[in-house]
């Protein structure tokens, strides 16, 4: 058992470190042009999805404006707040997974 436990870290390192594994290095180099266009497509998709999510929240706010002075108002506000957090967290997680950075112009705007 001791041999197996000692062999495991080098086995994991072999498959996760492209410097030690020539197959991973070649695979990474071959896919580099494809990954660039995929990242660009993912960035556009995420930006569009975020924009549509925000528009859906604005529409929800307009559609529930009648409930401002009713006991249902806190329910609708909570619903919008949770949905807004869900959209923001999902987009942030997807950007992190794709290793995309938000544009500086969008952060300041």
N, CA and C atoms as an extended XYZ file, in Angstrom:
327
Properties=species:S:1:pos:R:3:atomname:S:1:resname:S:1:resid:I:1 pbc="F F F"
N         0.823       -1.202        0.000 N   UNK     1
C         0.000        0.000        0.000 CA  UNK     1
C         0.863        1.261        0.000 C   UNK     1
N         1.978        1.229        0.682 N   UNK     2
C         2.833        2.405        0.755 CA  UNK     2
C         3.357        2.784       -0.625 C   UNK     2
N         3.679        1.782       -1.453 N   UNK     3
C         4.147        2.081       -2.805 CA  UNK     3
C         3.063        2.779       -3.624 C   UNK     3
N         1.831        2.299       -3.483 N   UNK     4
C         0.724        2.889       -4.229 CA  UNK     4
C         0.489        4.338       -3.808 C   UNK     4
N         0.566        4.610       -2.516 N   UNK     5
C         0.356        5.971       -2.033 CA  UNK     5
C         1.450        6.906       -2.520 C   UNK     5
N         2.681        6.409       -2.619 N   UNK     6
C         3.776        7.243       -3.095 CA  UNK     6
C         3.701        7.451       -4.600 C   UNK     6
N         3.190        6.478       -5.325 N   UNK     7
C         3.113        6.577       -6.774 CA  UNK     7
C         1.992        7.508       -7.228 C   UNK     7
N         0.976        7.679       -6.436 N   UNK     8
C        -0.182        8.477       -6.831 CA  UNK     8
C         0.168        9.933       -7.114 C   UNK     8
N         0.934       10.628       -6.265 N   UNK     9
C         1.231       12.029       -6.576 CA  UNK     9
C         1.975       12.205       -7.900 C   UNK     9
N         2.934       11.342       -8.221 N   UNK    10
C         3.653       11.481       -9.480 CA  UNK    10
C         2.741       11.166      -10.661 C   UNK    10
N         1.818       10.223      -10.486 N   UNK    11
C         0.850        9.895      -11.531 CA  UNK    11
C        -0.037       11.094      -11.822 C   UNK    11
N        -0.549       11.746      -10.765 N   UNK    12
C        -1.388       12.928      -10.942 CA  UNK    12
C        -0.595       14.071      -11.558 C   UNK    12
N         0.640       14.228      -11.117 N   UNK    13
C         1.483       15.296      -11.642 CA  UNK    13
C         1.770       15.077      -13.131 C   UNK    13
N         1.942       13.823      -13.521 N   UNK    14
C         2.222       13.497      -14.914 CA  UNK    14
C         1.084       13.936      -15.823 C   UNK    14
N        -0.149       13.766      -15.375 N   UNK    15
C        -1.292       14.096      -16.219 CA  UNK    15
C        -1.794       15.523      -16.053 C   UNK    15
N        -1.369       16.236      -15.037 N   UNK    16
C        -1.833       17.607      -14.861 CA  UNK    16
C        -0.794       18.650      -15.258 C   UNK    16
N         0.467       18.275      -15.277 N   UNK    17
C         1.536       19.214      -15.601 CA  UNK    17
C         1.986       18.991      -17.043 C   UNK    17
N         1.691       19.944      -17.923 N   UNK    18
C         2.021       19.771      -19.339 CA  UNK    18
C         3.520       19.803      -19.589 C   UNK    18
N         4.302       20.365      -18.667 N   UNK    19
C         5.752       20.381      -18.842 CA  UNK    19
C         6.333       18.973      -18.721 C   UNK    19
N         5.701       18.125      -17.910 N   UNK    20
C         6.191       16.761      -17.721 CA  UNK    20
C         5.574       15.777      -18.699 C   UNK    20
N         4.523       16.151      -19.372 N   UNK    21
C         3.819       15.235      -20.250 CA  UNK    21
C         3.841       15.782      -21.674 C   UNK    21
N         4.624       15.179      -22.554 N   UNK    22
C         4.698       15.697      -23.926 CA  UNK    22
C         3.374       15.601      -24.673 C   UNK    22
N         2.547       14.617      -24.357 N   UNK    23
C         1.250       14.493      -25.021 CA  UNK    23
C         0.370       15.705      -24.713 C   UNK    23
N         0.321       16.095      -23.436 N   UNK    24
C        -0.490       17.252      -23.066 CA  UNK    24
C         0.044       18.533      -23.694 C   UNK    24
N         1.365       18.633      -23.785 N   UNK    25
C         1.972       19.821      -24.384 CA  UNK    25
C         1.598       19.932      -25.865 C   UNK    25
N         1.694       18.837      -26.608 N   UNK    26
C         1.338       18.832      -28.024 CA  UNK    26
C        -0.158       19.097      -28.192 C   UNK    26
N        -0.970       18.472      -27.357 N   UNK    27
C        -2.421       18.664      -27.429 CA  UNK    27
C        -2.786       20.116      -27.181 C   UNK    27
N        -2.124       20.735      -26.219 N   UNK    28
C        -2.393       22.134      -25.899 CA  UNK    28
C        -2.004       23.037      -27.070 C   UNK    28
N        -0.864       22.758      -27.701 N   UNK    29
C        -0.412       23.570      -28.823 CA  UNK    29
C        -1.309       23.415      -30.044 C   UNK    29
N        -1.802       22.200      -30.288 N   UNK    30
C        -2.668       21.968      -31.432 CA  UNK    30
C        -4.023       22.644      -31.259 C   UNK    30
N        -4.507       22.716      -30.042 N   UNK    31
C        -5.817       23.297      -29.786 CA  UNK    31
C        -5.787       24.794      -29.513 C   UNK    31
N        -4.632       25.406      -29.486 N   UNK    32
C        -4.524       26.823      -29.162 CA  UNK    32
C        -5.362       27.709      -30.091 C   UNK    32
N        -5.291       27.529      -31.423 N   UNK    33
C        -6.123       28.388      -32.286 CA  UNK    33
C        -7.615       28.158      -32.066 C   UNK    33
N        -8.006       26.932      -31.857 N   UNK    34
C        -9.410       26.621      -31.631 CA  UNK    34
C        -9.901       27.204      -30.313 C   UNK    34
N        -9.081       27.147      -29.284 N   UNK    35
C        -9.479       27.667      -27.972 CA  UNK    35
C        -9.703       29.172      -28.002 C   UNK    35
N        -8.929       29.872      -28.783 N   UNK    36
C        -9.096       31.321      -28.874 CA  UNK    36
C       -10.462       31.704      -29.417 C   UNK    36
N       -10.878       31.038      -30.478 N   UNK    37
C       -12.187       31.355      -31.049 CA  UNK    37
C       -13.307       30.872      -30.145 C   UNK    37
N       -13.105       29.759      -29.459 N   UNK    38
C       -14.116       29.290      -28.508 CA  UNK    38
C       -14.272       30.263      -27.348 C   UNK    38
N       -13.158       30.792      -26.861 N   UNK    39
C       -13.224       31.772      -25.775 CA  UNK    39
C       -13.947       33.036      -26.221 C   UNK    39
N       -13.682       33.458      -27.439 N   UNK    40
C       -14.346       34.658      -27.961 CA  UNK    40
C       -15.847       34.410      -28.079 C   UNK    40
N       -16.228       33.252      -28.576 N   UNK    41
C       -17.653       32.913      -28.688 CA  UNK    41
C       -18.301       32.836      -27.313 C   UNK    41
N       -17.593       32.235      -26.369 N   UNK    42
C       -18.126       32.132      -25.008 CA  UNK    42
C       -18.293       33.515      -24.387 C   UNK    42
N       -17.347       34.405      -24.628 N   UNK    43
C       -17.436       35.760      -24.084 CA  UNK    43
C       -18.644       36.494      -24.660 C   UNK    43
N       -18.867       36.360      -25.958 N   UNK    44
C       -20.025       37.003      -26.582 CA  UNK    44
C       -21.322       36.409      -26.054 C   UNK    44
N       -21.350       35.091      -25.916 N   UNK    45
C       -22.543       34.424      -25.411 CA  UNK    45
C       -22.855       34.870      -23.987 C   UNK    45
N       -21.829       34.944      -23.143 N   UNK    46
C       -22.038       35.350      -21.759 CA  UNK    46
C       -22.493       36.800      -21.664 C   UNK    46
N       -21.920       37.672      -22.481 N   UNK    47
C       -22.343       39.081      -22.472 CA  UNK    47
C       -23.798       39.213      -22.900 C   UNK    47
N       -24.170       38.490      -23.940 N   UNK    48
C       -25.546       38.535      -24.418 CA  UNK    48
C       -26.504       37.967      -23.380 C   UNK    48
N       -26.122       36.862      -22.770 N   UNK    49
C       -26.962       36.241      -21.753 CA  UNK    49
C       -27.153       37.162      -20.563 C   UNK    49
N       -26.089       37.825      -20.146 N   UNK    50
C       -26.184       38.756      -19.028 CA  UNK    50
C       -27.109       39.931      -19.377 C   UNK    50
N       -26.974       40.432      -20.582 N   UNK    51
C       -27.821       41.544      -21.021 CA  UNK    51
C       -29.298       41.129      -21.047 C   UNK    51
N       -29.595       39.960      -21.580 N   UNK    52
C       -30.978       39.484      -21.637 CA  UNK    52
C       -31.523       39.205      -20.241 C   UNK    52
N       -30.672       38.714      -19.354 N   UNK    53
C       -31.106       38.487      -17.975 CA  UNK    53
C       -31.497       39.787      -17.297 C   UNK    53
N       -30.701       40.825      -17.500 N   UNK    54
C       -31.016       42.132      -16.919 CA  UNK    54
C       -32.295       42.715      -17.515 C   UNK    54
N       -32.476       42.519      -18.827 N   UNK    55
C       -33.707       43.007      -19.461 CA  UNK    55
C       -34.921       42.254      -18.933 C   UNK    55
N       -34.769       40.962      -18.678 N   UNK    56
C       -35.880       40.179      -18.125 CA  UNK    56
C       -36.238       40.669      -16.727 C   UNK    56
N       -35.231       41.043      -15.942 N   UNK    57
C       -35.504       41.584      -14.608 CA  UNK    57
C       -36.212       42.938      -14.694 C   UNK    57
N       -35.800       43.766      -15.653 N   UNK    58
C       -36.478       45.053      -15.845 CA  UNK    58
C       -37.930       44.836      -16.256 C   UNK    58
N       -38.165       43.879      -17.139 N   UNK    59
C       -39.526       43.571      -17.558 CA  UNK    59
C       -40.348       43.061      -16.383 C   UNK    59
N       -39.741       42.223      -15.561 N   UNK    60
C       -40.430       41.718      -14.378 CA  UNK    60
C       -40.816       42.860      -13.455 C   UNK    60
N       -39.923       43.827      -13.312 N   UNK    61
C       -40.220       44.976      -12.454 CA  UNK    61
C       -41.388       45.790      -13.005 C   UNK    61
N       -41.425       45.977      -14.319 N   UNK    62
C       -42.535       46.712      -14.932 CA  UNK    62
C       -43.850       45.950      -14.789 C   UNK    62
N       -43.778       44.630      -14.975 N   UNK    63
C       -44.998       43.824      -14.913 CA  UNK    63
C       -45.565       43.695      -13.501 C   UNK    63
N       -44.705       43.871      -12.506 N   UNK    64
C       -45.178       43.758      -11.120 CA  UNK    64
C       -45.308       45.113      -10.444 C   UNK    64
N       -45.304       46.189      -11.241 N   UNK    65
C       -45.434       47.532      -10.675 CA  UNK    65
C       -46.778       47.718       -9.981 C   UNK    65
N       -47.785       46.991      -10.409 N   UNK    66
C       -49.114       47.099       -9.803 CA  UNK    66
C       -49.108       46.670       -8.335 C   UNK    66
N       -48.109       45.905       -7.934 N   UNK    67
C       -48.088       45.355       -6.581 CA  UNK    67
C       -47.297       46.216       -5.602 C   UNK    67
N       -46.915       47.423       -5.987 N   UNK    68
C       -46.097       48.275       -5.115 CA  UNK    68
C       -46.742       48.524       -3.756 C   UNK    68
N       -48.013       48.748       -3.725 N   UNK    69
C       -48.706       49.092       -2.483 CA  UNK    69
C       -49.495       47.919       -1.897 C   UNK    69
N       -49.115       46.714       -2.281 N   UNK    70
C       -49.831       45.532       -1.778 CA  UNK    70
C       -48.897       44.692       -0.911 C   UNK    70
N       -49.444       43.751       -0.175 N   UNK    71
C       -48.595       42.863        0.626 CA  UNK    71
C       -47.696       41.958       -0.218 C   UNK    71
N       -47.937       41.879       -1.521 N   UNK    72
C       -47.112       41.050       -2.401 CA  UNK    72
C       -45.805       41.725       -2.810 C   UNK    72
N       -45.679       43.009       -2.566 N   UNK    73
C       -44.501       43.762       -2.979 CA  UNK    73
C       -43.179       43.155       -2.468 C   UNK    73
N       -43.069       42.797       -1.174 N   UNK    74
C       -41.815       42.207       -0.715 CA  UNK    74
C       -41.485       40.872       -1.400 C   UNK    74
N       -42.520       40.125       -1.739 N   UNK    75
C       -42.306       38.853       -2.427 CA  UNK    75
C       -41.675       39.082       -3.798 C   UNK    75
N       -42.214       40.036       -4.551 N   UNK    76
C       -41.679       40.329       -5.870 CA  UNK    76
C       -40.274       40.934       -5.787 C   UNK    76
N       -40.039       41.777       -4.795 N   UNK    77
C       -38.707       42.353       -4.610 CA  UNK    77
C       -37.683       41.259       -4.296 C   UNK    77
N       -38.074       40.342       -3.433 N   UNK    78
C       -37.178       39.228       -3.083 CA  UNK    78
C       -36.909       38.361       -4.298 C   UNK    78
N       -37.936       38.106       -5.074 N   UNK    79
C       -37.787       37.297       -6.282 CA  UNK    79
C       -36.792       37.951       -7.241 C   UNK    79
N       -36.921       39.254       -7.454 N   UNK    80
C       -36.001       39.963       -8.344 CA  UNK    80
C       -34.587       39.970       -7.788 C   UNK    80
N       -34.463       40.148       -6.483 N   UNK    81
C       -33.142       40.170       -5.858 CA  UNK    81
C       -32.432       38.819       -6.007 C   UNK    81
N       -33.157       37.747       -5.751 N   UNK    82
C       -32.570       36.408       -5.880 CA  UNK    82
C       -32.212       36.123       -7.334 C   UNK    82
N       -33.093       36.495       -8.257 N   UNK    83
C       -32.820       36.272       -9.675 CA  UNK    83
C       -31.609       37.076      -10.131 C   UNK    83
N       -31.491       38.309       -9.652 N   UNK    84
C       -30.342       39.142      -10.003 CA  UNK    84
C       -29.038       38.536       -9.489 C   UNK    84
N       -29.058       38.050       -8.254 N   UNK    85
C       -27.868       37.404       -7.700 CA  UNK    85
C       -27.531       36.134       -8.461 C   UNK    85
N       -28.537       35.374       -8.832 N   UNK    86
C       -28.319       34.143       -9.586 CA  UNK    86
C       -27.690       34.430      -10.944 C   UNK    86
N       -28.195       35.439      -11.622 N   UNK    87
C       -27.632       35.809      -12.921 CA  UNK    87
C       -26.180       36.264      -12.758 C   UNK    87
N       -25.945       37.149      -11.801 N   UNK    88
C       -24.587       37.656      -11.587 CA  UNK    88
C       -23.603       36.570      -11.202 C   UNK    88
N       -24.002       35.699      -10.289 N   UNK    89
C       -23.107       34.620       -9.853 CA  UNK    89
C       -22.859       33.605      -10.961 C   UNK    89
N       -23.892       33.294      -11.738 N   UNK    90
C       -23.740       32.332      -12.829 CA  UNK    90
C       -22.799       32.871      -13.901 C   UNK    90
N       -22.968       34.133      -14.248 N   UNK    91
C       -22.102       34.743      -15.261 CA  UNK    91
C       -20.662       34.816      -14.745 C   UNK    91
N       -20.494       35.188      -13.485 N   UNK    92
C       -19.142       35.266      -12.910 CA  UNK    92
C       -18.476       33.892      -12.885 C   UNK    92
N       -19.229       32.870      -12.529 N   UNK    93
C       -18.685       31.511      -12.502 CA  UNK    93
C       -18.309       31.056      -13.907 C   UNK    93
N       -19.149       31.332      -14.878 N   UNK    94
C       -18.849       30.939      -16.252 CA  UNK    94
C       -17.622       31.677      -16.777 C   UNK    94
N       -17.512       32.963      -16.446 N   UNK    95
C       -16.325       33.717      -16.875 CA  UNK    95
C       -15.064       33.160      -16.227 C   UNK    95
N       -15.178       32.779      -14.976 N   UNK    96
C       -14.018       32.209      -14.291 CA  UNK    96
C       -13.647       30.859      -14.901 C   UNK    96
N       -14.656       30.050      -15.241 N   UNK    97
C       -14.401       28.744      -15.839 CA  UNK    97
C       -13.743       28.874      -17.209 C   UNK    97
N       -14.161       29.859      -17.974 N   UNK    98
C       -13.574       30.083      -19.297 CA  UNK    98
C       -12.320       30.941      -19.226 C   UNK    98
N       -11.975       31.393      -18.042 N   UNK    99
C       -10.822       32.267      -17.809 CA  UNK    99
C       -10.939       33.546      -18.635 C   UNK    99
N       -12.109       34.157      -18.545 N   UNK   100
C       -12.375       35.411      -19.237 CA  UNK   100
C       -12.350       36.546      -18.225 C   UNK   100
N       -11.833       37.660      -18.635 N   UNK   101
C       -11.810       38.844      -17.787 CA  UNK   101
C       -12.852       39.821      -18.304 C   UNK   101
N       -13.529       40.473      -17.375 N   UNK   102
C       -14.466       41.507      -17.792 CA  UNK   102
C       -13.671       42.683      -18.353 C   UNK   102
N       -14.252       43.342      -19.339 N   UNK   103
C       -13.590       44.499      -19.906 CA  UNK   103
C       -13.585       45.626      -18.889 C   UNK   103
N       -12.513       46.367      -18.850 N   UNK   104
C       -12.381       47.476      -17.903 CA  UNK   104
C       -13.443       48.538      -18.152 C   UNK   104
N       -13.831       48.716      -19.434 N   UNK   105
C       -14.830       49.723      -19.754 CA  UNK   105
C       -16.184       49.348      -19.123 C   UNK   105
N       -16.507       48.057      -19.113 N   UNK   106
C       -17.767       47.617      -18.539 CA  UNK   106
C       -17.775       47.781      -17.031 C   UNK   106
N       -16.632       47.592      -16.397 N   UNK   107
C       -16.550       47.734      -14.940 CA  UNK   107
C       -16.762       49.178      -14.522 C   UNK   107
N       -16.217       50.136      -15.292 N   UNK   108
C       -16.330       51.530      -14.924 CA  UNK   108
C       -17.664       52.131      -15.347 C   UNK   108
N       -18.288       51.543      -16.354 N   UNK   109
C       -19.570       52.082      -16.846 CA  UNK   109
C       -20.706       51.800      -15.912 C   UNK   109
